[in-house]
Amino acid sequence: MHEISLVDSIVTQVSQLAEQEAFKKVFRIHLEIGAMSGVVPESIEFCFPELSRNSPLENALLVIRRTALRVQCNPCSAETEPEIHDIECKKCKSREVKIIAGQDFKIIDLEVE
């Protein structure tokens, strides 16, 4: 479960930021997790309380925004949201597509004291 290392990295980065910016507590942390990121949101939620213990993130609320897979078709230029198991343009059915969204795993915002 690589989510443990991802949560550990978030806690480390935000704790360093807290020290640099002199804030004491994180109340909310907003994350974006793409459908094709390979990250299981439920695993992030499960690991977070334990890994954030004794840090500025302890007891913070995780707000997770899941983003859909979005592709742009090379032949017809349409932007569509295909199914993950069947990546093709919904308009022309071409499989010559470029993924333009849905692979991210990132911190969007922090609410701090």
Rosetta silent file (secondary structure, phi, psi, omega in degrees, C-alpha in Angstrom):
SEQUENCE: MHEISLVDSIVTQVSQLAEQEAFKKVFRIHLEIGAMSGVVPESIEFCFPELSRNSPLENALLVIRRTALRVQCNPCSAETEPEIHDIECKKCKSREVKIIAGQDFKIIDLEVE
SCORE:     score description
SCORE:     0.000 S_00000001
   1 L     0.000  101.546 -179.278    0.000    0.000    0.000 S_00000001
   2 L   -75.121   -8.415  177.778    1.914    3.040   -1.276 S_00000001
   3 H   -61.638  -29.434  177.901   -0.666    5.333    0.289 S_00000001
   4 H   -60.584  -46.565 -179.936    1.265    5.101    3.561 S_00000001
   5 H   -68.687  -32.187  177.096    4.299    6.740    1.959 S_00000001
   6 H   -66.318  -45.538  178.976    2.073    9.338    0.272 S_00000001
   7 H   -65.324  -41.248  178.002    0.428   10.316    3.568 S_00000001
   8 H   -59.716  -41.166  178.129    3.817   10.357    5.282 S_00000001
   9 H   -64.578  -41.693  177.572    5.090   12.703    2.575 S_00000001
  10 H   -61.030  -48.073 -178.840    2.078   15.011    2.988 S_00000001
  11 H   -60.852  -43.374  179.613    2.565   15.156    6.759 S_00000001
  12 H   -63.595  -48.947 -177.924    6.277   15.890    6.348 S_00000001
  13 H   -63.629  -45.031 -178.670    5.772   18.591    3.719 S_00000001
  14 H   -69.898  -35.893  176.814    2.945   20.342    5.541 S_00000001
  15 H   -63.981  -40.366  176.434    4.802   20.138    8.869 S_00000001
  16 H   -64.838  -40.926  177.597    7.831   21.791    7.244 S_00000001
  17 H   -63.734  -40.292  178.417    5.562   24.457    5.762 S_00000001
  18 H   -60.016  -41.081  178.906    3.986   25.024    9.181 S_00000001
  19 H   -66.903  -43.933 -179.499    7.417   25.654   10.636 S_00000001
  20 H   -65.344  -41.318 -174.070    8.413   28.012    7.809 S_00000001
  21 H   -96.592    0.212  176.948    5.146   29.956    7.830 S_00000001
  22 L    58.943   43.277  168.702    4.656   29.846   11.614 S_00000001
  23 L  -106.397  149.616 -170.596    1.215   28.303   11.739 S_00000001
  24 L   -95.402  -32.329 -169.482    0.402   25.962   14.586 S_00000001
  25 L  -143.054  141.094  172.315   -2.477   23.841   13.417 S_00000001
  26 E  -104.521  121.903  179.124   -4.013   22.528   10.216 S_00000001
  27 E   -89.067  -39.084  179.881   -7.793   22.286   10.439 S_00000001
  28 E  -141.615  144.017  172.765   -8.464   21.019    6.928 S_00000001
  29 E  -127.845  122.546 -177.711   -6.365   19.687    4.122 S_00000001
  30 E   -98.074  122.629  179.712   -7.913   19.589    0.665 S_00000001
  31 E  -116.191  149.948  170.812   -6.584   16.903   -1.668 S_00000001
  32 E  -114.924  126.328  179.683   -7.292   16.150   -5.309 S_00000001
  33 E  -125.628  115.261 -178.966   -7.090   12.499   -6.291 S_00000001
  34 E   -78.055  150.894 -179.048   -7.487   11.586   -9.943 S_00000001
  35 L   -60.287  -28.132 -179.532   -9.264    8.453  -11.087 S_00000001
  36 L  -104.787   16.839 -177.364   -6.069    7.299  -12.856 S_00000001
  37 L   -76.528  -20.371 -175.348   -3.641    8.310  -10.086 S_00000001
  38 L    82.161    7.193 -178.590   -3.389    4.818   -8.664 S_00000001
  39 L  -102.756  132.926  178.709   -4.251    6.211   -5.232 S_00000001
  40 L   -95.949  108.998 -177.382   -7.102    4.725   -3.210 S_00000001
  41 H   -53.492  -38.912 -179.258   -8.820    7.602   -1.354 S_00000001
  42 H   -63.865  -32.919  177.408  -10.137    5.279    1.355 S_00000001
  43 H   -70.679  -37.171  175.801   -6.587    4.140    2.112 S_00000001
  44 H   -61.289  -46.856  179.717   -5.458    7.755    2.439 S_00000001
  45 H   -63.005  -35.586 -179.447   -8.305    8.377    4.887 S_00000001
  46 H   -69.323  -43.937 -176.344   -7.431    5.231    6.826 S_00000001
  47 H   -76.005  -30.820 -169.761   -3.695    6.032    7.179 S_00000001
  48 H   -56.792  -47.971 -176.918   -3.987    9.749    7.841 S_00000001
  49 H   -58.056  -42.204 -178.203   -5.054    9.787   11.538 S_00000001
  50 H   -72.209  -43.696 -175.989   -2.171    7.591   12.671 S_00000001
  51 H   -74.825  -19.822  179.873    0.521    9.172   10.505 S_00000001
  52 L   -93.539   -2.201 -179.901   -0.495   12.720   11.387 S_00000001
  53 L   -56.834  139.060  179.103   -0.363   12.083   15.142 S_00000001
  54 L    61.680   31.879  176.228    1.849   14.577   17.042 S_00000001
  55 L  -132.426  170.994  176.456    2.075   16.885   14.040 S_00000001
  56 L   -61.987  -14.419 -178.996    0.311   20.138   13.062 S_00000001
  57 L   -92.875   -2.657 -178.494   -2.056   17.957   11.019 S_00000001
  58 L   -57.563  131.118 -179.031   -3.295   15.894   13.958 S_00000001
  59 L    68.819   10.004  176.228   -7.125   15.809   13.961 S_00000001
  60 L   -69.375  149.879  176.974   -7.281   17.742   10.680 S_00000001
  61 E   -88.673  127.766  174.221  -10.202   16.990    8.401 S_00000001
  62 E   -87.127  127.977  175.092   -9.292   15.517    5.037 S_00000001
  63 E  -116.006  110.560 -174.935  -11.396   16.880    2.195 S_00000001
  64 E  -107.118  124.439  174.842  -10.872   14.730   -0.870 S_00000001
  65 E  -106.809  119.575  178.981  -11.997   15.800   -4.314 S_00000001
  66 E   -91.274  132.018  179.919  -11.971   12.962   -6.795 S_00000001
  67 E  -111.642  140.518 -178.467  -11.375   13.961  -10.392 S_00000001
  68 L   -76.284  158.757  171.126  -12.532   11.991  -13.383 S_00000001
  69 L   -69.050  131.298  178.330  -10.365   10.775  -16.211 S_00000001
  70 E  -132.450  132.649 -178.520  -10.504   13.339  -19.007 S_00000001
  71 E  -127.020  156.747  171.827   -9.000   12.867  -22.470 S_00000001
  72 E  -116.458  129.066 -177.854   -8.577   14.891  -25.629 S_00000001
  73 E   -79.090  131.040  177.708   -9.010   13.020  -28.872 S_00000001
  74 L   -67.854  -47.755 -178.471   -6.229   13.435  -31.427 S_00000001
  75 L   -67.156  -44.798 -173.336   -8.420   12.896  -34.548 S_00000001
  76 L  -109.694   -4.987  178.373  -11.495   14.961  -33.580 S_00000001
  77 L    67.804    5.178  179.091  -10.120   17.161  -30.733 S_00000001
  78 L   -67.272  145.406  172.052  -13.127   16.408  -28.511 S_00000001
  79 E  -105.621  122.283 -177.488  -12.603   16.401  -24.743 S_00000001
  80 E  -136.890  169.024  178.188  -14.487   13.570  -23.068 S_00000001
  81 L  -116.816   88.615 -178.303  -14.562   11.549  -19.845 S_00000001
  82 L   -77.123  169.246  173.155  -14.220    7.890  -20.806 S_00000001
  83 E   -72.577  145.900 -177.787  -14.500    4.899  -18.529 S_00000001
  84 L   -61.853  -36.280 -177.854  -11.168    3.932  -16.974 S_00000001
  85 L   -82.585   -3.122 -178.639  -11.417    0.388  -18.298 S_00000001
  86 E  -146.763   76.777 -173.568  -12.224    1.581  -21.847 S_00000001
  87 L   -82.669  102.239  176.579  -10.178    4.657  -22.718 S_00000001
  88 L  -152.792  162.008  176.533  -11.491    6.011  -25.975 S_00000001
  89 L   -66.979  127.676  179.020  -13.083    9.184  -27.303 S_00000001
  90 L   -72.014  -19.606 -178.210  -16.779    9.109  -26.491 S_00000001
  91 L   -83.165  -53.290 -174.171  -17.511   11.168  -29.592 S_00000001
  92 L  -113.068   -1.931  177.909  -15.689    9.301  -32.389 S_00000001
  93 L    70.844   10.975  177.536  -14.573    6.131  -30.541 S_00000001
  94 L   -70.696  146.428  175.215  -10.898    6.658  -31.417 S_00000001
  95 L   -97.659    2.857  177.071   -8.324    5.272  -28.993 S_00000001
  96 L   -86.972   81.129 -175.989   -5.813    7.920  -30.077 S_00000001
  97 E  -127.977  157.624  175.927   -6.310   10.144  -27.077 S_00000001
  98 E  -114.362  129.479  177.425   -4.190   12.208  -24.731 S_00000001
  99 E   -74.614  124.496 -179.302   -4.949   12.128  -21.012 S_00000001
 100 E  -113.927  -11.282  177.290   -5.468   15.724  -19.854 S_00000001
 101 E  -161.031  154.915  174.835   -6.865   15.165  -16.358 S_00000001
 102 L   107.897    4.890  178.213   -7.358   12.460  -13.783 S_00000001
 103 L  -107.898   -2.158 -172.901   -3.789   11.416  -13.020 S_00000001
 104 L   -80.660  151.508  166.392   -3.068   13.918  -10.254 S_00000001
 105 E  -139.343  107.425 -175.290   -2.566   13.460   -6.566 S_00000001
 106 E  -152.310  158.010  172.815   -2.003   16.843   -4.977 S_00000001
 107 E   -81.582  126.312 -179.842   -2.665   19.168   -2.093 S_00000001
 108 E   -94.278  -43.083 -173.303   -5.098   21.854   -3.232 S_00000001
 109 E  -160.010  155.727  174.233   -5.497   23.952   -0.088 S_00000001
 110 E  -127.223  141.564  170.302   -4.874   24.113    3.637 S_00000001
 111 E  -111.894  118.356 -170.262   -6.988   25.753    6.343 S_00000001
 112 E  -129.104  166.536  173.803   -4.666   26.697    9.185 S_00000001
 113 L  -112.828    0.000    0.000   -4.404   28.615   12.450 S_00000001
